[in-house]
Amino acid sequence: MDVIIANEHLQETLSFAGNLGNKELVILHEKPGVVTKNKHKTALLVKNTREAQRYHCKYDYLFGLATRELIENKLVSHVFGAETMEAKDKTHRRGSGMNQVLAKLIAEKKKVYCFDLRLLLEKDQAAMLGRMQQNKRLLQKYKAKTALYSFAEEPLGLRAEKERKLFLEGTV
């Protein structure tokens, strides 16, 4: 399964994903709107629990940032983005955005923590990779489910399923 962000490049991205061999795709909408049913599953990026309550029937999945409010919500199935919560690392501590309380909640509530591959295509790759590795170790300690998705906005942002799986097992 891979996640594609809905925008003006959606059709190009979907055709490119088919060429890469991605079988199951989820189209992530950043704003609620008209959802066209096709062979791909749909998801909504919710900002708070009120949005989750309002739109949970219209979408197959609800994604949210890794905040305690959304992790505790039973309607949100996938959380991501803890690595970007803190802008800067401290002197003796990495600001990965994840702690043992959030990791344990993710495991108990049976959520999937999604690592965003887009973050590694930006300028501060080393810091993001270190934060992802730290979060993965913490999530593994509490036996939480993890996944690596491309969150592609354009066709060249996509990665094959085999590449993502190997990257998650090895590097992150």
N, C-alpha and C positions, 0 to 999 in steps of 0.2 A: 504494500500500500504506500502511496506517495500523496503529498498534499500540494495542490496548485492554487495560487491565489487568483481569484477572478478579477480580470481587468480587460483592457482592449486587446491584449495579445492571447486571449484564452484559446481560440481555435487553433492558432499556430502551436501553442504549447501542448495542446491535447494531441495533435497529430505527431509532434516530435516525441511525446511520451510513448505513443504507440510504437514508434520506430525503435525506441530504447528497450522495449519489452516490458514496460510497467503495465501490469495487468489491471490492478485495482487503483483507481484514482479518486481522490476526494477534492472537490472544488470548494475552497474556503472563501466565503464572502465576508468582507470586512464590515459591510453595512447591511442591515436587513433590507430585503427588497423582494422582487418577484423571483421566485425560484422555478426554473424550468426543469421538469423531470426528464432525465435522460438516463443512459446506462451508468453514469457516474454518480457516486454518492455526493451529497452536499453537506457543508458545515458552515457554521457562523462563528465569527470571532466576537464573543460577548465581553462587555466591559464590566458588568456587575451582575448581581443575582437577579435583579429585576428584569434585565434583558433575557437572562437564561429562562426565567419563569414564563416570559411572554412569548418567546420564539422556539421553545423546545419541541413543539409538535411539527413545525414546518421543516426542520432540518434533521438529517440523519445523525450528525454529531454536533456537539458544541465545544468549541475551543476557547480557552481563556488564558490570560497571563497567570503566572505562578504566584498568585497572591493567596493569602490564607482564606479570604472570603470565597474565592472561586474554587479552591481546592476542597473546601468543606461542603460546597453545593453539590447535591446529588445529581443534578441535571448535566453538569459539565463533565465530559468524558475525557478530554485531553487538555493538559496544561503545558505551557512552554514559556520561554523567555526569562528565566531566572537570571541568566548570565548578563542580561542587559539592565537589570534593576539598579545596580550600583555603578556609577559612572567611572569611578577610579578605585584601584586597589590601594589598600592601606600599606603601611610600612612593613608590618609583620603578619599580614593576613590578606588573603585573596578575597576580593569582593564578588563572590560567585552568585550571591542572591539566594542560595539554598542553605538551609540549616537542618539539624536533625529533627526538629519538630515538623517542618514541612515535608521532609522525606518520609517520616513515619505516617503522616496524614495521607500522603499520596498512596502509600502501600495499603493502609487500612481501608481507604475509600475506593480502592481498586481503580485508580486513575492511571492514565498512561502519560508519562512525562516525555515530551517530544523535544529532541535536540534540533535546532534550526541550522541547517547546513548553509544558509545564506550568510550567517554571521562569519563564516570562515572565508567568504569571498570579499569581505570588507578590508579596510586598511590595517586594523589592529588584530591580525590573525593569531599571533602568539598568545596574547592575553585571553582572547576568546577560547582558544584551544585549551589553555590551562584551566579556565573556569569550567569548561565542559568536562574535562577529565576529573576535576574535583567533584562536580555534581554527580557524575556517573558513579564514582567510588562511594559517595554518600548514599545514593539511591540503591546501589547494589547491597550495601550493608543492611538496609531495611527491606530488601527483596521487592522493590517497586518495579513496575513494568516501565521499560524505556523503549523509545523508537527514534530513528533518525529520519527526518523528512527534509526534502529540498525546499519547500515553501517557495517554489519558483514563481516569479512574476513574468518571466519571459522564457522562451525555449532554451536558451543557452544556460539557464540556471538549473536545469534538470540534471539529475544523475540517475544512472541505472540502479535497479534494485540490488543487484549483486554488489556493486560498488558501495552503496550505503550500508549494506549489511556488514561487509568486511571492514569498513571504516569504523562502524560502531563497535564491532568486536575487538578490533586491534588498537586503534589510536585513541578513540574517545573512551 
